[in-house]
Amino acid sequence: MEPTPADVQAWTDHVKAVADGSMVFEVNSWMTGYNSNVEGKQVRIVNRYSGSAPDWRAKCNEVAARGYKEMIEA
């Protein structure tokens, strides 16, 4: 099972929105995916969920309650 491309984008947008206002968009580090020693890795990314554990669990429960419609068989 894999998420649909649209739902990958929706989750990415959510993760970015949750991280908005944090230092993740202001610093270069391994936590932001930035590595000056590796070609092509000089762009910051959000690669972790900055929301709370209860919020993450609520998102998981929403997906489950909808019968995993966001998923496709790979």
PDB file as gemmi writes it, atoms N, CA and C in Angstrom:
CRYST1    1.000    1.000    1.000  90.00  90.00  90.00 P 1                      
ATOM      1  N   MET A   1       0.836  -1.178   0.000  1.00  0.00           N  
ATOM      2  CA  MET A   1       0.000   0.000   0.000  1.00  0.00           C  
ATOM      3  C   MET A   1       0.885   1.247   0.000  1.00  0.00           C  
ATOM      4  N   GLU A   2       0.485   2.206  -0.800  1.00  0.00           N  
ATOM      5  CA  GLU A   2       1.190   3.483  -0.876  1.00  0.00           C  
ATOM      6  C   GLU A   2       0.160   4.608  -0.871  1.00  0.00           C  
ATOM      7  N   PRO A   3       0.539   5.771  -0.381  1.00  0.00           N  
ATOM      8  CA  PRO A   3      -0.379   6.910  -0.454  1.00  0.00           C  
ATOM      9  C   PRO A   3      -0.478   7.413  -1.889  1.00  0.00           C  
ATOM     10  N   THR A   4      -1.622   7.985  -2.224  1.00  0.00           N  
ATOM     11  CA  THR A   4      -1.774   8.576  -3.550  1.00  0.00           C  
ATOM     12  C   THR A   4      -0.899   9.823  -3.641  1.00  0.00           C  
ATOM     13  N   PRO A   5      -0.490  10.203  -4.841  1.00  0.00           N  
ATOM     14  CA  PRO A   5       0.323  11.422  -4.981  1.00  0.00           C  
ATOM     15  C   PRO A   5      -0.356  12.661  -4.379  1.00  0.00           C  
ATOM     16  N   ALA A   6      -1.658  12.783  -4.557  1.00  0.00           N  
ATOM     17  CA  ALA A   6      -2.373  13.941  -4.005  1.00  0.00           C  
ATOM     18  C   ALA A   6      -2.312  13.948  -2.483  1.00  0.00           C  
ATOM     19  N   ASP A   7      -2.412  12.773  -1.886  1.00  0.00           N  
ATOM     20  CA  ASP A   7      -2.368  12.704  -0.428  1.00  0.00           C  
ATOM     21  C   ASP A   7      -0.955  12.866   0.114  1.00  0.00           C  
ATOM     22  N   VAL A   8       0.048  12.490  -0.669  1.00  0.00           N  
ATOM     23  CA  VAL A   8       1.433  12.792  -0.283  1.00  0.00           C  
ATOM     24  C   VAL A   8       1.601  14.303  -0.205  1.00  0.00           C  
ATOM     25  N   GLN A   9       1.084  15.009  -1.211  1.00  0.00           N  
ATOM     26  CA  GLN A   9       1.188  16.468  -1.218  1.00  0.00           C  
ATOM     27  C   GLN A   9       0.407  17.080  -0.066  1.00  0.00           C  
ATOM     28  N   ALA A  10      -0.782  16.552   0.210  1.00  0.00           N  
ATOM     29  CA  ALA A  10      -1.591  17.079   1.317  1.00  0.00           C  
ATOM     30  C   ALA A  10      -0.864  16.904   2.649  1.00  0.00           C  
ATOM     31  N   TRP A  11      -0.248  15.741   2.854  1.00  0.00           N  
ATOM     32  CA  TRP A  11       0.496  15.505   4.095  1.00  0.00           C  
ATOM     33  C   TRP A  11       1.717  16.425   4.167  1.00  0.00           C  
ATOM     34  N   THR A  12       2.425  16.574   3.056  1.00  0.00           N  
ATOM     35  CA  THR A  12       3.586  17.462   3.017  1.00  0.00           C  
ATOM     36  C   THR A  12       3.176  18.890   3.356  1.00  0.00           C  
ATOM     37  N   ASP A  13       2.075  19.340   2.791  1.00  0.00           N  
ATOM     38  CA  ASP A  13       1.581  20.687   3.084  1.00  0.00           C  
ATOM     39  C   ASP A  13       1.228  20.826   4.563  1.00  0.00           C  
ATOM     40  N   HIS A  14       0.605  19.804   5.135  1.00  0.00           N  
ATOM     41  CA  HIS A  14       0.255  19.824   6.562  1.00  0.00           C  
ATOM     42  C   HIS A  14       1.511  19.896   7.425  1.00  0.00           C  
ATOM     43  N   VAL A  15       2.506  19.074   7.114  1.00  0.00           N  
ATOM     44  CA  VAL A  15       3.755  19.067   7.885  1.00  0.00           C  
ATOM     45  C   VAL A  15       4.429  20.436   7.815  1.00  0.00           C  
ATOM     46  N   LYS A  16       4.436  21.037   6.630  1.00  0.00           N  
ATOM     47  CA  LYS A  16       5.023  22.379   6.482  1.00  0.00           C  
ATOM     48  C   LYS A  16       4.246  23.412   7.287  1.00  0.00           C  
ATOM     49  N   ALA A  17       2.925  23.320   7.270  1.00  0.00           N  
ATOM     50  CA  ALA A  17       2.098  24.276   8.015  1.00  0.00           C  
ATOM     51  C   ALA A  17       2.337  24.156   9.515  1.00  0.00           C  
ATOM     52  N   VAL A  18       2.468  22.931  10.004  1.00  0.00           N  
ATOM     53  CA  VAL A  18       2.719  22.712  11.429  1.00  0.00           C  
ATOM     54  C   VAL A  18       4.083  23.279  11.817  1.00  0.00           C  
ATOM     55  N   ALA A  19       5.049  23.176  10.922  1.00  0.00           N  
ATOM     56  CA  ALA A  19       6.409  23.648  11.213  1.00  0.00           C  
ATOM     57  C   ALA A  19       6.569  25.151  11.007  1.00  0.00           C  
ATOM     58  N   ASP A  20       5.593  25.782  10.361  1.00  0.00           N  
ATOM     59  CA  ASP A  20       5.694  27.214  10.086  1.00  0.00           C  
ATOM     60  C   ASP A  20       5.890  27.994  11.382  1.00  0.00           C  
ATOM     61  N   GLY A  21       6.845  28.882  11.372  1.00  0.00           N  
ATOM     62  CA  GLY A  21       7.149  29.677  12.554  1.00  0.00           C  
ATOM     63  C   GLY A  21       8.251  29.095  13.421  1.00  0.00           C  
ATOM     64  N   SER A  22       8.645  27.868  13.125  1.00  0.00           N  
ATOM     65  CA  SER A  22       9.745  27.263  13.879  1.00  0.00           C  
ATOM     66  C   SER A  22      11.069  27.566  13.173  1.00  0.00           C  
ATOM     67  N   MET A  23      12.149  27.225  13.798  1.00  0.00           N  
ATOM     68  CA  MET A  23      13.468  27.501  13.222  1.00  0.00           C  
ATOM     69  C   MET A  23      13.815  26.591  12.050  1.00  0.00           C  
ATOM     70  N   VAL A  24      12.988  25.605  11.774  1.00  0.00           N  
ATOM     71  CA  VAL A  24      13.285  24.660  10.702  1.00  0.00           C  
ATOM     72  C   VAL A  24      13.471  25.365   9.357  1.00  0.00           C  
ATOM     73  N   PHE A  25      12.843  26.514   9.182  1.00  0.00           N  
ATOM     74  CA  PHE A  25      12.969  27.249   7.927  1.00  0.00           C  
ATOM     75  C   PHE A  25      14.074  28.297   7.967  1.00  0.00           C  
ATOM     76  N   GLU A  26      14.800  28.364   9.080  1.00  0.00           N  
ATOM     77  CA  GLU A  26      15.798  29.413   9.248  1.00  0.00           C  
ATOM     78  C   GLU A  26      17.228  28.916   9.423  1.00  0.00           C  
ATOM     79  N   VAL A  27      17.422  27.628   9.626  1.00  0.00           N  
ATOM     80  CA  VAL A  27      18.768  27.115   9.892  1.00  0.00           C  
ATOM     81  C   VAL A  27      19.138  26.012   8.900  1.00  0.00           C  
ATOM     82  N   ASN A  28      20.423  25.879   8.663  1.00  0.00           N  
ATOM     83  CA  ASN A  28      20.944  24.798   7.834  1.00  0.00           C  
ATOM     84  C   ASN A  28      21.510  23.734   8.761  1.00  0.00           C  
ATOM     85  N   SER A  29      20.951  22.550   8.708  1.00  0.00           N  
ATOM     86  CA  SER A  29      21.439  21.448   9.538  1.00  0.00           C  
ATOM     87  C   SER A  29      20.964  20.134   8.946  1.00  0.00           C  
ATOM     88  N   TRP A  30      21.444  19.033   9.518  1.00  0.00           N  
ATOM     89  CA  TRP A  30      20.996  17.722   9.049  1.00  0.00           C  
ATOM     90  C   TRP A  30      19.502  17.558   9.282  1.00  0.00           C  
ATOM     91  N   MET A  31      18.947  18.242  10.284  1.00  0.00           N  
ATOM     92  CA  MET A  31      17.511  18.129  10.556  1.00  0.00           C  
ATOM     93  C   MET A  31      16.668  18.840   9.507  1.00  0.00           C  
ATOM     94  N   THR A  32      17.276  19.733   8.745  1.00  0.00           N  
ATOM     95  CA  THR A  32      16.547  20.407   7.671  1.00  0.00           C  
ATOM     96  C   THR A  32      16.960  19.863   6.304  1.00  0.00           C  
ATOM     97  N   GLY A  33      17.716  18.777   6.301  1.00  0.00           N  
ATOM     98  CA  GLY A  33      18.126  18.152   5.055  1.00  0.00           C  
ATOM     99  C   GLY A  33      19.243  18.865   4.327  1.00  0.00           C  
ATOM    100  N   TYR A  34      19.825  19.877   4.952  1.00  0.00           N  
ATOM    101  CA  TYR A  34      20.862  20.688   4.312  1.00  0.00           C  
ATOM    102  C   TYR A  34      22.232  20.095   4.618  1.00  0.00           C  
ATOM    103  N   ASN A  35      23.023  19.885   3.564  1.00  0.00           N  
ATOM    104  CA  ASN A  35      24.373  19.363   3.744  1.00  0.00           C  
ATOM    105  C   ASN A  35      25.276  20.030   2.717  1.00  0.00           C  
ATOM    106  N   SER A  36      26.121  20.925   3.180  1.00  0.00           N  
ATOM    107  CA  SER A  36      26.993  21.661   2.264  1.00  0.00           C  
ATOM    108  C   SER A  36      28.075  20.781   1.654  1.00  0.00           C  
ATOM    109  N   ASN A  37      28.276  19.581   2.185  1.00  0.00           N  
ATOM    110  CA  ASN A  37      29.298  18.671   1.672  1.00  0.00           C  
ATOM    111  C   ASN A  37      28.787  17.732   0.579  1.00  0.00           C  
ATOM    112  N   VAL A  38      27.489  17.771   0.300  1.00  0.00           N  
ATOM    113  CA  VAL A  38      26.905  16.869  -0.692  1.00  0.00           C  
ATOM    114  C   VAL A  38      26.224  17.701  -1.773  1.00  0.00           C  
ATOM    115  N   GLU A  39      26.646  17.501  -3.010  1.00  0.00           N  
ATOM    116  CA  GLU A  39      26.073  18.246  -4.123  1.00  0.00           C  
ATOM    117  C   GLU A  39      24.570  18.001  -4.207  1.00  0.00           C  
ATOM    118  N   GLY A  40      23.822  19.075  -4.381  1.00  0.00           N  
ATOM    119  CA  GLY A  40      22.379  18.965  -4.508  1.00  0.00           C  
ATOM    120  C   GLY A  40      21.629  18.942  -3.191  1.00  0.00           C  
ATOM    121  N   LYS A  41      22.330  19.014  -2.080  1.00  0.00           N  
ATOM    122  CA  LYS A  41      21.687  18.966  -0.762  1.00  0.00           C  
ATOM    123  C   LYS A  41      21.763  20.313  -0.047  1.00  0.00           C  
ATOM    124  N   GLN A  42      21.684  21.393  -0.802  1.00  0.00           N  
ATOM    125  CA  GLN A  42      21.742  22.722  -0.212  1.00  0.00           C  
ATOM    126  C   GLN A  42      20.361  23.380  -0.169  1.00  0.00           C  
ATOM    127  N   VAL A  43      19.335  22.575  -0.068  1.00  0.00           N  
ATOM    128  CA  VAL A  43      17.969  23.065   0.022  1.00  0.00           C  
ATOM    129  C   VAL A  43      17.364  22.545   1.319  1.00  0.00           C  
ATOM    130  N   ARG A  44      16.773  23.434   2.083  1.00  0.00           N  
ATOM    131  CA  ARG A  44      16.130  23.019   3.333  1.00  0.00           C  
ATOM    132  C   ARG A  44      14.820  22.304   3.034  1.00  0.00           C  
ATOM    133  N   ILE A  45      14.564  21.250   3.771  1.00  0.00           N  
ATOM    134  CA  ILE A  45      13.311  20.516   3.674  1.00  0.00           C  
ATOM    135  C   ILE A  45      12.773  20.282   5.083  1.00  0.00           C  
ATOM    136  N   VAL A  46      11.503  20.007   5.172  1.00  0.00           N  
ATOM    137  CA  VAL A  46      10.911  19.614   6.447  1.00  0.00           C  
ATOM    138  C   VAL A  46      10.803  18.099   6.399  1.00  0.00           C  
ATOM    139  N   ASN A  47      11.609  17.415   7.184  1.00  0.00           N  
ATOM    140  CA  ASN A  47      11.641  15.953   7.107  1.00  0.00           C  
ATOM    141  C   ASN A  47      11.196  15.275   8.396  1.00  0.00           C  
ATOM    142  N   ARG A  48      10.484  16.017   9.238  1.00  0.00           N  
ATOM    143  CA  ARG A  48       9.938  15.409  10.453  1.00  0.00           C  
ATOM    144  C   ARG A  48       8.661  16.140  10.826  1.00  0.00           C  
ATOM    145  N   TYR A  49       7.814  15.472  11.566  1.00  0.00           N  
ATOM    146  CA  TYR A  49       6.552  16.064  12.000  1.00  0.00           C  
ATOM    147  C   TYR A  49       6.779  16.864  13.269  1.00  0.00           C  
ATOM    148  N   SER A  50       6.457  18.140  13.243  1.00  0.00           N  
ATOM    149  CA  SER A  50       6.686  19.022  14.385  1.00  0.00           C  
ATOM    150  C   SER A  50       5.462  19.176  15.275  1.00  0.00           C  
ATOM    151  N   GLY A  51       4.365  18.560  14.894  1.00  0.00           N  
ATOM    152  CA  GLY A  51       3.165  18.645  15.721  1.00  0.00           C  
ATOM    153  C   GLY A  51       3.265  17.726  16.928  1.00  0.00           C  
ATOM    154  N   SER A  52       2.232  17.734  17.717  1.00  0.00           N  
ATOM    155  CA  SER A  52       2.223  16.905  18.924  1.00  0.00           C  
ATOM    156  C   SER A  52       1.883  15.456  18.587  1.00  0.00           C  
ATOM    157  N   ALA A  53       2.233  14.570  19.489  1.00  0.00           N  
ATOM    158  CA  ALA A  53       1.897  13.154  19.309  1.00  0.00           C  
ATOM    159  C   ALA A  53       0.382  12.955  19.230  1.00  0.00           C  
ATOM    160  N   PRO A  54      -0.420  13.610  20.082  1.00  0.00           N  
ATOM    161  CA  PRO A  54      -1.871  13.453  19.953  1.00  0.00           C  
ATOM    162  C   PRO A  54      -2.408  13.940  18.602  1.00  0.00           C  
ATOM    163  N   ASP A  55      -1.844  15.020  18.069  1.00  0.00           N  
ATOM    164  CA  ASP A  55      -2.281  15.497  16.753  1.00  0.00           C  
ATOM    165  C   ASP A  55      -1.927  14.499  15.656  1.00  0.00           C  
ATOM    166  N   TRP A  56      -0.726  13.932  15.730  1.00  0.00           N  
ATOM    167  CA  TRP A  56      -0.310  12.930  14.742  1.00  0.00           C  
ATOM    168  C   TRP A  56      -1.227  11.714  14.825  1.00  0.00           C  
ATOM    169  N   ARG A  57      -1.527  11.285  16.048  1.00  0.00           N  
ATOM    170  CA  ARG A  57      -2.397  10.124  16.236  1.00  0.00           C  
ATOM    171  C   ARG A  57      -3.790  10.407  15.690  1.00  0.00           C  
ATOM    172  N   ALA A  58      -4.276  11.629  15.895  1.00  0.00           N  
ATOM    173  CA  ALA A  58      -5.592  12.004  15.371  1.00  0.00           C  
ATOM    174  C   ALA A  58      -5.612  11.899  13.848  1.00  0.00           C  
ATOM    175  N   LYS A  59      -4.532  12.347  13.195  1.00  0.00           N  
ATOM    176  CA  LYS A  59      -4.441  12.218  11.731  1.00  0.00           C  
ATOM    177  C   LYS A  59      -4.483  10.746  11.320  1.00  0.00           C  
ATOM    178  N   CYS A  60      -3.743   9.911  12.043  1.00  0.00           N  
ATOM    179  CA  CYS A  60      -3.748   8.469  11.748  1.00  0.00           C  
ATOM    180  C   CYS A  60      -5.153   7.898  11.898  1.00  0.00           C  
ATOM    181  N   ASN A  61      -5.836   8.289  12.969  1.00  0.00           N  
ATOM    182  CA  ASN A  61      -7.194   7.799  13.201  1.00  0.00           C  
ATOM    183  C   ASN A  61      -8.161   8.266  12.121  1.00  0.00           C  
ATOM    184  N   GLU A  62      -7.982   9.493  11.615  1.00  0.00           N  
ATOM    185  CA  GLU A  62      -8.826   9.990  10.525  1.00  0.00           C  
ATOM    186  C   GLU A  62      -8.665   9.130   9.277  1.00  0.00           C  
ATOM    187  N   VAL A  63      -7.433   8.808   8.944  1.00  0.00           N  
ATOM    188  CA  VAL A  63      -7.164   7.973   7.766  1.00  0.00           C  
ATOM    189  C   VAL A  63      -7.797   6.594   7.946  1.00  0.00           C  
ATOM    190  N   ALA A  64      -7.637   6.014   9.120  1.00  0.00           N  
ATOM    191  CA  ALA A  64      -8.213   4.694   9.395  1.00  0.00           C  
ATOM    192  C   ALA A  64      -9.737   4.742   9.329  1.00  0.00           C  
ATOM    193  N   ALA A  65     -10.340   5.794   9.887  1.00  0.00           N  
ATOM    194  CA  ALA A  65     -11.799   5.916   9.903  1.00  0.00           C  
ATOM    195  C   ALA A  65     -12.373   6.024   8.491  1.00  0.00           C  
ATOM    196  N   ARG A  66     -11.596   6.565   7.564  1.00  0.00           N  
ATOM    197  CA  ARG A  66     -12.043   6.664   6.168  1.00  0.00           C  
ATOM    198  C   ARG A  66     -11.726   5.399   5.374  1.00  0.00           C  
ATOM    199  N   GLY A  67     -11.257   4.373   6.056  1.00  0.00           N  
ATOM    200  CA  GLY A  67     -10.968   3.114   5.375  1.00  0.00           C  
ATOM    201  C   GLY A  67      -9.723   3.164   4.519  1.00  0.00           C  
ATOM    202  N   TYR A  68      -8.787   4.019   4.879  1.00  0.00           N  
ATOM    203  CA  TYR A  68      -7.505   4.146   4.172  1.00  0.00           C  
ATOM    204  C   TYR A  68      -7.700   4.500   2.702  1.00  0.00           C  
ATOM    205  N   LYS A  69      -8.704   5.348   2.405  1.00  0.00           N  
ATOM    206  CA  LYS A  69      -8.965   5.730   1.006  1.00  0.00           C  
ATOM    207  C   LYS A  69      -7.791   6.466   0.380  1.00  0.00           C  
ATOM    208  N   GLU A  70      -6.901   6.990   1.221  1.00  0.00           N  
ATOM    209  CA  GLU A  70      -5.726   7.702   0.728  1.00  0.00           C  
ATOM    210  C   GLU A  70      -4.655   6.756   0.193  1.00  0.00           C  
ATOM    211  N   MET A  71      -4.867   5.458   0.354  1.00  0.00           N  
ATOM    212  CA  MET A  71      -3.860   4.472  -0.011  1.00  0.00           C  
ATOM    213  C   MET A  71      -4.263   3.733  -1.286  1.00  0.00           C  
ATOM    214  N   ILE A  72      -3.245   3.358  -2.059  1.00  0.00           N  
ATOM    215  CA  ILE A  72      -3.467   2.538  -3.243  1.00  0.00           C  
ATOM    216  C   ILE A  72      -2.571   1.310  -3.146  1.00  0.00           C  
ATOM    217  N   GLU A  73      -2.992   0.229  -3.768  1.00  0.00           N  
ATOM    218  CA  GLU A  73      -2.159  -0.974  -3.761  1.00  0.00           C  
ATOM    219  C   GLU A  73      -0.991  -0.782  -4.706  1.00  0.00           C  
ATOM    220  N   ALA A  74       0.180  -1.101  -4.219  1.00  0.00           N  
ATOM    221  CA  ALA A  74       1.384  -0.939  -5.039  1.00  0.00           C  
ATOM    222  C   ALA A  74       1.755  -2.239  -5.708  1.00  0.00           C  
TER     223      ALA A  74                                                      
END                                                                             
